[in-house]
Amino acid sequence: MTGPLLLGVRHHGPGSARAVRAALEAARPRAVLVEGPPEGDALLDLAADEAMRPPVALLAHVVDDPARSAFWPMAEFSPEWVAIRWGLEHGAQVRFIDLPASHSLAVGEEAVEEGGPGPRVDPLGSLAEAAGYDDPERWWEDVVEHRDAAADPRAPFAALGEAMAVLRETYGDGGHAVDLVREAYMRTQLRSAVREFGDQVAVVCGAWHVPALAGKSTAAGDRALLKGLPKVKTELTWVPWTHRRLARRSGYGAGIDSPGWYGHLFSAPDRPVERWMTKVAGLLRGEDRQVSSAHVIEAVRLAGTLAAMRGRPLPGLAETTDAVRAVMCEGSDVPLGLIRERLVVGEVLGEVPDAAPAVPLQRDLVRTQRSLRLRPEALERELDLDLRKDTDAGRSRLLHRLLLLGIGWGEPARSRSTGTFRESWRLRWEPELAVRVAEAGVWGTTVQGAATAKAESDAVAATALGAITSLAELCLLAELPDALPVVMRTLADRAALDTDVAHLAQALPALARTLRYGDVRGTTTAGLAEVAAGLAERICVGLPPACAGLDGDGAAEMRTHLDAVHAALGLLPDPDRLRERWAGVLGRLASRDTVPGLLRGRAARLLLDDGRMDGEDAARHMGLALSPGTPPADAAAWIEGFVGGGGMLLVHDERLLGLVDGWLTRVAPDAFTDVLPLLRRTFAAYEAGVRRTLGELVRRGPGVRTGPGDGGVPGFGAGLDAARADAVLPLVALLLGRQGSHDLYRSDSFA
């Protein structure tokens, strides 16, 4: 070697990675310098660990503020990773030479990924445009990725270095101020390595930086640039990374469009197109699509033909995609979305050995994940839990505790039903969650301890009653018995001081669910029932005056609270007494003219559903609400409140349907356009079968059916079939624990 070997690369380029390996094999340097934070030198030996499986990333974060962090990702096909592994395998000294993370994180620039935000000019885009390409990715594939591996390994680096020098002369240095500082630091590290190892030094860095390292510079000038840089205390470790986060679409500045495709190009020993088509065929077959060996052969031939027609040395991703679309997907773009997600981008998640430094909370999380057999995965998946099983209950506790800590590994897939023993979650592990774990480490050394401390702190800091009740529910689901007393005490204090009925109504459902889940999970909720009962009493007193004079938006919000409170009261202790009190409140709401029509109609419907208002009384309320003296908009709002959410009531009671139909035919034409949006919103929410049946009833006209036994409604029988109804009673009795007493439920007892 004559002088340091400067290998300018494209980050995450398999062609660059192969060329770097070949160049290092030919030169056999004693030292390999790689673009990256020097604090990571102590972690380099872990790259040779058998348990280290890329993609991985160096994570640096500020000790006192873990949210200030930076990643340096590396895939198996990243030139930097290849250089590190080569150096470790051949006994060379491997060092990082970029600006230390202690400085780069203190500068206040955007998060550093792959050595910084990069130049303002797009080097690859400029070179591709000069070569007559409109796509930089395609130019790079043709010039580097498809280059003959047997050619001179140093040739592409020399050509790229000259091209970058011309670009920097044309556009200037083109980078942020921090880039000039970074390059000054790289030069100081290079000089130090040359003094120690002579010319037996190889540097692997972004191609843009090569002219800055090869050009003339002085040590004094570089020291002047580096003088007075701010500094913070940092910690570094290795963390798993994913192909999806390597992709440019994730917002990653040095990202690529197709990490899965590039990984395939790097790992395929020969016939990359044939092997790729085989992968695609396997994926499509797994999705029950008919793909044969003949499809694979024809797709390979078509890709080669397309490459020849387009003047490309070998088929690239564009040619293989076009061939797959035409041959395997029958011209459809729909399966291509799956191929792109699973293969072109890929859902590979790297692994890091246990020896990598980690905060105590991270180690406890890993131990818990292993004990619960809950492996982090990059691919989003559904997880159904049966809380009666110890392992599933432990998984639920862990996921809820992580939610409380702000570590969003799992997200509840759907609302939990009252009293259910089942939960569903959507899981996906993102690399950024490693930062969240580091941040949460300030709360404790174990997941349970950290979640407990975080819950206690949140309870003391919370001011909104709804936030505290939600926190109480989460503490129960996460099984944090040490945090519950603090949360409950704060909840009682806030509930006693809050006079806003809307706040009280918003808080009660969470308390009711907490009580129910306390029963299901065997968790003590002493004192919570008294707080909930007190809230219910205050809601009953304050709700009628709070509903008077509300505008449309206020009435819509209050209706949501009304429904939630109505459902929650049945979950509280002594529900019969509270239901009786609540029925009186609903009766007052249904009868007061000062209450908006939406709420009056909803109150009447709730009373009717509970059996506390009969059909005659419901018809009377509807008749008053739809009388000619009522403004059409108010009448439409009453209808929305009464029949919104389900239309079977109108199907089974034609008196009510007739009242609605008669009122609608009397609405004046000029007012009809005002009430139509309300009606459309109400009836559009019904199921298609219900809408069809209502339309059939209206088309037939009134008077055909007046009672439940007269029949005539499409889709319904003429009356109750007692024999068929009684056949299900033994099963109902078994479910209710009333075996041998199903005669109590015979259909004739309801006559």
KOLTIVEX-48218 format. One record per residue (C-alpha): residue in one letter; x, y negated, z. Coordinates in steps of 0.5 Angstrom, whole numbers, plus 500, padded with zeros to 3 digits. Example, Ala and Ser with C-alpha at 12.3 -4.5 7.8 and 13.67 -1.06 7.14 Angstrom:
BEGIN
a|525|509|516
s|527|502|514
***
This chain:
BEGIN
m|500|500|500
t|502|493|498
g|499|488|503
p|492|490|507
l|487|493|503
l|481|489|502
l|474|493|501
g|469|489|500
v|462|492|500
r|455|492|500
h|452|494|506
h|448|500|506
g|450|502|499
p|452|509|498
g|456|507|492
s|460|503|496
a|460|508|501
r|463|513|497
a|468|509|494
v|470|507|501
r|472|514|503
a|476|515|496
a|480|509|497
l|481|511|504
e|483|518|502
a|488|515|497
a|491|509|501
r|491|513|508
p|492|507|512
r|494|507|520
a|488|502|522
v|481|501|519
l|478|494|521
v|471|494|520
e|466|488|520
g|462|488|527
p|463|485|534
p|469|487|538
e|466|489|544
g|464|495|540
d|471|498|540
a|470|501|547
l|464|505|544
l|467|507|537
d|469|514|540
l|462|516|540
a|461|515|533
a|465|522|533
d|460|525|538
e|456|531|535
a|450|528|538
m|450|522|534
r|446|522|528
p|445|516|524
p|441|511|522
v|444|508|529
a|445|501|531
l|450|497|535
l|445|493|540
a|448|487|544
h|444|483|549
v|445|477|553
v|446|480|561
d|442|475|564
d|437|474|558
p|436|481|554
a|431|478|549
r|437|474|546
s|440|480|542
a|443|483|536
f|443|489|532
w|448|492|527
p|445|498|524
m|449|503|520
a|446|509|516
e|450|515|514
f|451|512|507
s|453|505|510
p|460|504|508
e|462|501|515
w|460|508|518
v|464|512|513
a|470|508|514
i|469|509|522
r|468|516|521
w|474|517|517
g|478|513|521
l|476|517|527
e|477|524|524
h|484|522|521
g|487|519|527
a|487|511|525
q|486|506|529
v|479|503|528
r|477|496|530
f|471|491|529
i|473|484|527
d|467|480|527
l|466|474|531
p|465|477|538
a|457|478|540
s|459|473|546
h|460|468|542
s|455|469|536
l|449|470|541
a|451|464|545
v|451|460|538
g|443|460|538
e|443|462|531
e|438|467|529
a|439|474|531
v|445|477|528
e|444|483|523
e|450|486|519
g|454|480|521
g|449|474|521
p|444|471|516
g|449|471|510
p|450|466|505
r|445|462|502
v|446|464|495
d|445|471|493
p|451|474|490
l|448|480|487
g|442|476|484
s|447|471|481
l|452|477|478
a|446|481|476
e|443|475|472
a|450|473|469
a|450|481|467
g|443|480|464
y|439|484|469
d|433|481|472
d|433|486|478
p|439|486|482
e|438|493|485
r|438|496|478
w|444|492|476
w|447|495|483
e|445|502|481
d|448|501|474
v|455|498|476
v|456|502|483
e|451|507|485
h|452|511|478
r|459|510|477
d|464|516|475
a|466|518|482
a|473|521|479
a|475|514|477
d|480|509|480
p|477|508|487
r|480|501|488
a|477|499|481
p|470|497|484
f|473|493|490
a|478|489|486
a|472|487|481
l|467|485|486
g|473|481|490
e|474|477|483
a|467|476|482
m|465|473|489
a|471|469|489
v|468|466|482
l|461|465|486
r|465|462|492
e|468|457|487
t|462|455|483
y|457|455|489
g|462|453|495
d|462|457|501
g|455|457|501
g|454|460|508
h|452|457|515
a|457|454|519
v|457|460|523
d|460|464|517
l|466|460|517
v|467|461|524
r|466|468|523
e|471|469|517
a|476|465|521
y|476|470|527
m|476|476|522
r|483|472|519
t|486|472|526
q|484|479|527
l|487|481|521
r|494|478|522
s|494|481|529
a|493|488|526
v|498|486|520
r|503|485|525
e|502|491|529
f|501|496|523
g|504|492|517
d|501|493|511
q|498|500|513
v|491|496|514
a|484|497|511
v|479|492|512
v|471|494|510
c|467|488|510
g|461|485|506
a|464|483|499
w|462|476|500
h|468|475|505
v|473|478|501
p|476|471|498
a|476|468|505
l|480|474|508
a|485|474|501
g|486|466|500
k|491|462|503
s|489|460|511
t|493|458|517
a|493|461|524
a|493|453|526
g|487|452|522
d|483|458|524
r|484|457|532
a|482|450|531
l|475|452|528
l|474|457|534
k|476|452|539
g|471|451|544
l|466|456|542
p|460|457|547
k|460|464|550
v|455|468|554
k|456|475|558
t|454|481|554
e|453|488|554
l|453|493|548
t|451|500|547
w|448|505|541
v|441|505|540
p|437|510|535
w|435|506|528
t|430|508|523
h|430|508|515
r|424|503|515
r|428|498|519
l|433|498|514
a|428|496|509
r|428|489|506
r|421|489|507
s|422|489|515
g|425|482|515
y|432|485|516
g|436|480|512
a|441|485|509
g|436|490|508
i|435|494|502
d|429|496|498
s|430|504|498
p|434|507|504
g|431|514|503
w|433|514|496
y|440|511|497
g|440|516|503
h|439|522|498
l|444|519|493
f|449|519|498
s|448|526|500
a|446|530|494
p|452|534|492
d|450|534|485
r|444|534|480
p|441|528|484
v|435|527|480
e|433|534|480
r|434|535|487
w|429|528|488
m|424|531|484
t|424|537|488
k|423|533|494
v|417|529|491
a|414|536|489
g|415|539|496
l|411|532|499
l|406|533|494
r|404|540|495
g|404|539|502
e|398|534|501
d|395|539|497
r|396|537|490
q|397|542|485
v|405|541|483
s|408|546|479
s|416|548|477
a|414|546|470
h|412|539|473
v|419|538|476
i|422|540|469
e|418|535|465
a|419|529|470
v|426|530|470
r|426|530|462
l|422|524|462
a|426|520|467
g|433|522|463
t|429|520|456
l|427|513|460
a|434|512|462
a|437|513|455
m|431|508|452
r|433|503|457
g|440|503|456
r|442|506|463
p|448|511|465
l|443|515|469
p|436|515|471
g|435|510|477
l|429|509|482
a|425|506|477
e|426|511|472
t|424|517|477
t|418|513|479
d|415|512|472
a|416|520|471
v|413|522|477
r|407|517|476
a|406|520|469
v|407|527|470
m|406|529|478
c|401|524|479
e|397|524|473
g|398|516|472
s|395|515|479
d|399|510|483
v|395|512|489
p|400|518|491
l|406|513|489
g|404|510|496
l|405|516|500
i|412|518|496
r|415|511|497
e|413|511|505
r|415|518|506
l|421|519|501
v|423|512|498
v|423|508|504
g|423|514|509
e|421|515|516
v|428|518|519
l|430|516|526
g|437|517|529
e|439|520|535
v|444|517|540
p|448|522|545
d|447|521|552
a|454|519|554
a|452|512|550
p|451|506|556
a|444|505|558
v|441|501|563
p|438|505|569
l|431|504|566
q|433|507|559
r|436|513|563
d|429|515|567
l|425|514|561
v|429|519|557
r|429|524|562
t|421|523|563
q|420|523|555
r|424|530|556
s|420|533|562
l|414|531|558
r|416|534|551
l|414|527|548
r|419|526|543
p|420|519|540
e|419|519|533
a|419|514|527
l|413|516|524
e|406|514|526
r|402|520|529
e|396|521|533
l|396|524|540
d|390|527|543
l|391|528|551
d|386|532|556
l|387|529|562
r|385|535|566
k|392|538|564
d|398|536|568
t|403|535|562
d|398|531|558
a|396|527|565
g|403|525|566
r|404|523|558
s|398|518|560
r|401|515|566
l|408|514|562
l|404|511|556
h|400|506|561
r|406|504|565
l|410|502|559
l|404|498|556
l|404|494|563
l|412|493|562
g|411|491|555
i|414|497|551
g|409|498|546
w|411|505|544
g|404|508|544
e|397|504|543
p|390|507|545
a|387|509|538
r|380|508|541
s|376|506|547
r|375|511|552
s|368|513|554
t|366|513|561
g|368|518|565
t|372|522|559
f|378|526|561
r|380|525|554
e|385|519|551
s|387|518|544
w|394|514|542
r|398|512|536
l|405|513|537
r|411|510|533
w|418|509|536
e|421|502|533
p|428|500|535
e|426|494|538
l|423|497|543
a|430|499|546
v|431|491|547
r|424|491|551
v|427|497|555
a|433|493|557
e|428|487|558
a|424|491|563
g|430|493|567
v|430|487|571
w|424|490|574
g|427|497|577
t|431|503|575
t|425|507|574
v|419|507|570
q|414|507|576
g|418|503|580
a|419|497|574
a|411|498|573
t|410|497|580
a|414|491|581
k|411|488|574
a|404|489|576
e|405|486|583
s|408|480|580
d|403|479|574
a|397|480|580
v|400|474|584
a|401|470|577
a|395|471|574
t|389|466|575
a|384|468|570
l|379|473|574
g|379|477|568
a|386|478|567
i|386|481|574
t|381|486|573
s|384|488|567
l|391|489|571
a|387|493|576
e|384|498|571
l|391|499|568
c|394|500|575
l|389|505|576
l|390|509|569
a|398|508|570
e|397|511|577
l|401|506|581
p|398|507|588
d|404|502|591
a|401|496|586
l|394|497|587
p|393|494|594
v|397|487|592
v|392|487|586
m|386|489|590
r|387|483|595
t|389|478|589
l|382|480|586
a|378|479|592
d|381|473|593
r|380|470|586
a|373|473|586
a|371|469|592
l|373|463|589
d|371|464|582
t|364|461|580
d|364|461|573
v|358|466|571
a|362|468|565
h|368|470|568
l|364|474|573
a|361|478|568
q|367|479|564
a|371|482|570
l|365|487|572
p|366|492|567
a|373|493|568
l|372|494|575
a|366|499|574
r|371|503|569
t|376|503|575
l|371|506|580
r|369|511|575
y|376|513|573
g|378|513|580
d|373|518|581
v|376|522|575
r|383|522|577
g|382|523|584
t|385|516|586
t|383|512|592
t|380|505|590
a|378|503|597
g|375|496|598
l|374|496|590
a|367|498|591
e|365|492|595
v|368|487|591
a|365|490|585
a|358|490|589
g|359|482|591
l|361|480|583
a|354|484|581
e|350|480|586
r|353|473|584
i|352|475|577
c|344|476|579
v|344|470|582
g|348|465|577
l|346|468|571
p|339|465|569
p|341|458|570
a|348|459|566
c|344|462|560
a|339|455|560
g|341|450|554
l|346|454|551
d|348|453|544
g|348|458|538
d|356|460|540
g|355|460|547
a|349|465|547
a|352|470|542
e|358|470|548
m|353|471|553
r|350|476|550
t|356|480|550
h|357|479|557
l|349|481|558
d|350|488|555
a|357|489|558
v|354|488|565
h|348|492|564
a|352|498|562
a|357|497|568
l|352|497|573
g|350|504|572
l|357|506|574
l|357|502|581
p|355|505|587
d|348|505|589
p|346|504|582
d|338|504|583
r|338|498|588
l|343|494|583
r|339|496|577
e|332|494|580
r|335|487|582
w|338|487|575
a|331|488|572
g|328|482|575
v|334|478|572
l|332|481|565
g|325|479|566
r|326|472|568
l|331|471|562
a|326|474|557
s|320|470|560
r|324|463|560
d|323|458|554
t|329|454|556
v|333|461|555
p|336|461|548
g|332|466|543
l|338|471|542
l|338|472|550
r|331|473|551
g|330|478|545
r|336|482|548
a|333|482|555
a|327|484|553
r|330|490|549
l|334|492|555
l|328|492|559
l|324|496|554
d|330|501|553
d|330|502|561
g|323|504|561
r|322|497|565
m|318|494|560
d|312|498|556
g|311|498|548
e|305|493|550
d|309|488|554
a|314|488|548
a|309|487|543
r|307|481|547
h|314|478|548
m|315|479|541
g|308|476|539
l|310|470|543
a|317|469|540
l|314|470|533
s|308|465|534
p|307|460|528
g|309|454|533
t|316|457|534
p|321|454|530
p|324|460|525
a|331|459|527
d|329|461|534
a|324|466|532
a|330|469|528
a|335|469|534
w|330|473|538
i|329|478|533
e|337|479|532
g|337|480|540
f|331|484|540
v|333|489|535
g|340|488|534
g|345|494|534
g|340|499|532
g|333|500|528
m|330|506|530
l|326|502|535
l|322|499|529
v|322|506|526
h|318|509|531
d|314|503|533
e|310|500|527
r|307|495|531
l|313|492|533
l|315|493|525
g|309|490|523
l|310|483|528
v|317|482|524
d|314|483|517
g|308|479|519
w|312|473|521
l|317|474|516
t|312|473|510
r|309|467|514
v|316|463|514
a|316|457|510
p|320|457|503
d|325|451|506
a|326|455|512
f|327|462|509
t|334|460|507
d|336|458|514
v|334|464|517
l|336|469|512
p|343|470|515
l|341|471|521
l|336|477|519
r|342|479|514
r|347|480|520
t|342|484|524
f|339|489|519
a|346|490|515
a|349|493|521
y|344|499|521
e|345|505|518
a|343|507|511
g|338|512|513
v|335|507|518
r|335|501|513
r|332|506|508
t|326|508|512
l|325|501|514
g|324|499|507
e|319|505|506
l|315|503|511
v|315|496|509
r|313|498|502
r|307|503|504
g|304|497|508
p|301|497|515
g|296|502|518
v|298|508|515
r|301|511|522
t|299|508|528
g|301|513|533
p|307|518|534
g|303|524|532
d|300|522|526
g|306|523|521
g|307|520|515
v|314|517|516
p|319|519|511
g|324|524|514
f|320|525|521
g|315|531|522
a|308|530|524
g|309|531|531
l|313|534|537
d|314|541|535
a|314|544|542
a|317|551|541
r|323|548|537
a|324|543|543
d|324|548|548
a|329|552|545
v|335|548|547
l|333|547|555
p|337|553|557
l|343|550|554
v|341|543|557
a|340|546|564
l|347|549|564
l|350|543|562
l|346|539|568
g|348|545|573
r|341|547|574
q|341|554|571
g|334|557|572
s|330|551|573
h|329|549|566
d|322|549|566
l|322|542|570
y|325|540|563
r|319|543|558
s|317|538|553
d|310|539|556
s|312|535|562
f|313|529|558
a|306|529|555
***
